[in-house]
Amino acid sequence: MTIVYLWCIKNSKMDKYYIASLILKFLRGEMTPEEEEKLRLWRDASETNERLFVQACDEESQDEAMRKILSYDKDRAWRETRKKFGHRVRRRRLTLWSGVAASIVFIIGLVLWQPWESREERHELARVEEILPGRPMACLISATGETYRLDSVSTQELAQVNAERDGDRVVFSDRETLDSTVVRYNRIEIPRGGEYTVVLGDGTKVYLNAETRFRFPENFSGKERLVYLSGEAYFEVAKNAKKPFIVRCDGYDVRVLGTSFNVSAYADDDVSRTTLAEGKVEIAMKGKKVQLVPGQQAAVSDGQVEVKEVDVEVYTTWMQQNFRFQSENIEEIMKKLARWYNVDVFYVNPKVKDFHFTGYLPRYANIQEVLDLLSLTTNIKFTVKDKTVMVMGK
């Protein structure tokens, strides 16, 4: 694995990302004579360039770059996007990066604020910096019709909906009702650019992704625990053999007793996926039932269910600190980034939608960093204008 940690400078003759790609080829021994000459000319152009080249080739600098990339703190990194990222190294995540393909290049600390940049360039960069990654945001519409912003609601207000705050999540308790046969539902809506975690009255923990709607009952007094999902959520279901937990999506149900699984069921996706991490789940659709075991995924499309073995982590890293993609096409990747950063996507060249990418991208970095990293490992380039990302071929 090769990770290039490069403090690139603005260069009028050679694009900084092109220089990074040349250094990567140098480290991998894949340079052509023409590329060797271009790299030599760039190194000879200034002492700064030579110093950067030496730093990029230094293993300790590369290790330090990896630690910085992997040290995003989920609870507060979104509030510090304009500052230097990373405070604590999480060794658990380091192991996940050991399989990253050698072709993935990370450029950290791009010197975008050099004095030789024009005022217009700095202004444009500042506008891009304002496109921040997602953060904990959620709106609760109670069964009685009141609306609460869960990311800013007071403790007293939460008491009115039988809930309390626990850090950046909200824990609900079952509400006692006189008529247990009447089931009333609360609704949580996560906007684009948001995420939130809740604990339901039965103890089930639910991680809700951006642009998601989730309905759950005020209490689980019936024979089953039925919730409704449109969007994406990861469930850690509290075990209760007498009351199966059912996630109802558009056209099918996911039925469990106690397990951990991810459901991605966005209305604008052609395929809805249920990925099982632990336990056992059953997919029920139109009278048909399909059971999953850990490591399997059920893909629902056009009324059909396809079960296959998958790398579970690929479909659950959105809960953590990095996006992980495995041979995923750019159109699907950009859908996820659009929900997370609350941007629109325009394809200048529609053919690039079918380009594929495998690797990790930091979830709590600013959008320009993410797009730069993605551009380095594909034949795609991006331009950001206001809240629109334009995608085109190189």
N, C-alpha and C positions, 0 to 999 in steps of 0.2 A: 504494500500500500504506500502511496506517495501523497503527502499533503503538502502543498506549497503555501507557506505563510509569507506573504509579500506585501510590503508597504510600497505600493506603486505610486509613481508620481505622474503628473500631467506631462505628456510628451507630444509635441505638435507633429512630429514626424511618424511616430509609431504609437498606436493605441495601447494603453496600459494593459488591457486584457490580452492583446496579442502578445505583448512582451511576456506576460504570465504564461501563456501557452507555450512560448519558445523555451522558457526556463523549465517547464514541466517536461518537454521533449528532451531537453538536455539531461535532466535527472534520470530519464528513462532510456537514454541512449538511442533516441529515435530521430535525431536531427538530420536534415538534408544539408549538403554543403551550402546551399543558398541561405538556409535558416541559420546555420552557424555563423555566416558572415553578417547577417542582420543582427544577431545577438551580440557579436563582437563589436559592431559599430555602436550599438546602444550602450554597451559597457564602457567603451572608450569615450563616450560623449561627455561624461562627467564623473567625478569622484562619488557623487551620490548614487549614480546608477551602479557603479561597481560595488559599493557598500551594500546596496539592496540585493544584488546578485549573490554576494557572499552570504548574506543573512538567509536568503531563500534556500541556499544549499546546506545550511547548518542544521543538523539534526535536532539540536536543542531548541532552536527557534521553531522548527516544525512541531516539536512536542508541545511547546508553549502555545502555539496556534491551536492545536487540537484541544488543549485544556480550555482555552477561551471559548472556542466554538461550543464545547459541550457543557459549559457552566452556567447556562441561562437559568435563572431562578424563576420558576413559574408564577409565584405569587406576587412578584413585584417587577419583573423585567419589563412588562408592558408600560409601567409608569416611568421607566428610565430609558426609553428607546432612543432618545436624543443624546444619551450619555454613553459611556463605555460599558458594553455588556459584560456580564459575568462577574460573580462574586464567590461562588463556592463550587469546587470541583466535585462532581458526583461520579465516583469510580464505576458504579453500576452501569452508567451509560457508556463509559469508555469501551467496555467489552463489545457493545453493540456496533461500534464503529470499525471493529477489526475486519469486518467483511466488506467494507466499502471498496468499490472498484478503484483500481489505480488511476483511472482516467479522471476521477473527480478532483477538481482543483478548488481550493478555498482561498479567496483573497480577503483578508481581514484588515480593517483599518485603512481603507482607501483614502488617500490624501485628497479629499474633495474640496478642501477649504484653503488651498494654497493662495497666496496673495496675487499670483499671476493670473488667476481666474478673473474673468470679467464680472461686473456687478450683475449682469443679466444671467450669467451661468450660475452664480451663487444664489440668485433669487429663484431660479428654476429648481435647483437642488433643494432649496429650503421648502419649496412646495411639495417635492417628492417626500421629504422627511416628514411632512405632516400626515402622510398616509401611514398610520400606525398599525401595528398588529392588533389582533383581537384581545379582549380583556373580559373579566367577569362582568356580564351584563345580563339581566333577565327581568321580564315583566310578568308578574303573577296576577291573573284575573281569578278572583276567588269564586266559589260556587254561588255566592250571594251577589256577585257583580262588582265588588270593589276592586280597584287596581292598585298594585304595589310595585315599586321598583325594588327588586330584591337586593341590588347592589348598593342601595342607599337607604333602604327602609329602616326605621328606628325599631328598637327592641319592643317598645310599647305597641307599635303597629303590628309587629309580627305575632304578638300574643293574641291579637284578634283573629288570626287564622291558625291558631294552635301550632305555632312554629317559634323557633329561636335560632339565633345566629351562632354558628360554630366556625370561626375564622371567615374564609371566603365562601362558605357554603351555608345553606339553610336546612335545618332539621325540622321535619313536620311530625306531629303526633296525631293519632287518629282522633277525630272529633266525635264526641258522644252525641247520638241523636235519639229522639224519642221513637222514631219509626225506622227500624233497621232495614226495612224492605225498600226504602227510597234511597237510591244512590245518587249523590250530587258530586259533580266533578269540578275540581280546580283546573286551571290551565296555565301553563308556563310558556312564554314565547321568548325565544332567544333571537335577537336581531342579527343581521350580517355584521361581522366584526365583533361577535360576542361569544361567550361560553359560560356555563354555570354548572355547579354541582349541587344536588339536593339529596336528602335522605328522606324516604317516605315513611309513613306511619308504621309500616311493618318492618322497618329496618333496612329495606333495600336501598342501595346507593345507586344514583343515576348521574352519569356525566353527560351533559347536554352540549352538543356542538353548535356552531353558528347556523343561523337560519333554520331553527328547529322549533316545532310546536309539540308540546307534550301535555296530555291530559291524564289526571289521576284522581281517584275518589277521595273525598274527605275522610272516609274510613273504609277499612277492608272488612266489613262485617258479613259479606256474602260468602258463598261457597267457593268463589274464585277471586283472584286479585287481577282485575282487568284494567289495563292502561292503554292509551292511544298515542301513537307516535307518527309524526311526519317530519323527516329530517334524519339526524343521526344521534345515537346515544349509546353509551356503554353501560351495561347493567351488571351490578353485583347483587344478585337476588338473595334475600334472606330465606333460609330454608323453612318450609312449612308443608309437610306432606299432605295435610288435609286441605290446603288451599293452593292450587296451582297458580302460578304467576303467568299471565298472558299479555303479550305485547301485540296489540292490533294495529297492523299497517294497512295500507290501501290494497285490499284484495287477498290478504292472508294473515294468519296469526302465528306468533311464536310462543309456544307453550313450554313452561319450565316448572320445576319444583324448587330448585336452588342451584344457581350456577352463575358463571360470568361469561358474557357474550356481548358482541357489538352488532347493532342493527343500523344499516345505512339505507334509508328509504326516502330519498328526496324526490319530490314530485317532478323535477326537471331532469332526473336521471333515467336512462332507459332500463337500467338493471338495479334491483334492490337486493342488498346482500346482508345475510346474517352469518356472522363468524363466531364460532364457539371456542372459547379459551379454556373453560373448565366445566365439568358436569355433563349434562345431556339436555338437549332441547329437541322439540318436535315442531316441524313446519306443517301447518294445516292450511290447505287451500282447495276449495271446491270439492270437498269430500275426500281429498287425497292427503295422506300423512307421510312425512319423511323425517326420519330421526338423524340427528347429527351427533358425532362424538368429537372430543377435543381435537382441534387441528383441521376440522372440516368447515367448509363454507357452503351455504345454500344461496344460489343466485336465482332470483325470481325475475322472469321477463316474459311478457306475452302469454301469461297464464301457465308457464312451464317452470319447473324447478330443476336446477342442475346442481348436483353436489360434487365438490372436489376438495382435494387436500390443498391447504394453503399455509403460508407462513403467517401465523396469527399476528405477529408483531407488526406486519405491514399495515394491518387494518385497525390497530389500536394505538399507534404512536401519536395520533392527534391528541390524545389525552395527556401526553407528556411534553417533551421539549423539542421534538423534531418531527417534521413531516418525513415519512419514509415512503418511497415509491419503488415498485418492482416492475420494470418494463411497462410503465403506465404511459399512455399517450398524453400529449401536451394539452389536448382539449380537456381531459379529465383533471389534470393537474391544475390548469388555470381555473376550472370551476371551483376547486377547493381554495385556491388562493383568493379568488374573487369573494367568496363567502367570508373568508377570514379577515381580509383587509378592506372589505366593503368597497370594492372597485368594480368597474365595468371592463369587459374585455372585448377588443375589436381585432379581428384577424385581417391584416393587410393582405396576407397570402394564405388562403384557406388550406393549402396543402400541408402547412406546418402542423395542422391539428393531429396528423397521424404520426408525427415524430415521437419517439419514445425516450424515456429517461428512467434510469435506475440509480438510486442513491438517497442520501439524506439532505434535507434543507432545514435550516433553523426556523422554528415556528415563531419565536419572539423577536426576530430581527426586523429592521425596517424593510419595506418592500423593495427598495432599490438593491440592497445587499442580496436578497433572495433571488431577484431577477438576474443580477450580475453572475451569481454562482450558477444558476440554471443555464445562462447563456454560454458560459465557459465550457460546458460539457455537452452542448448540442449545437446544431447548425441554425440556431434561432437567435434573434436579437429582439430587444424590447425597447419601446419608448413610452414614457409615462407623461401624460398631459392631463393636468388637473386630476380627476378621479378615474381616468380611463387608461388602461394598459393596451398599447398597440403591439401586436405580435407579427413578426415578419421573418423571412429567411435571411441568412447572412449573404 
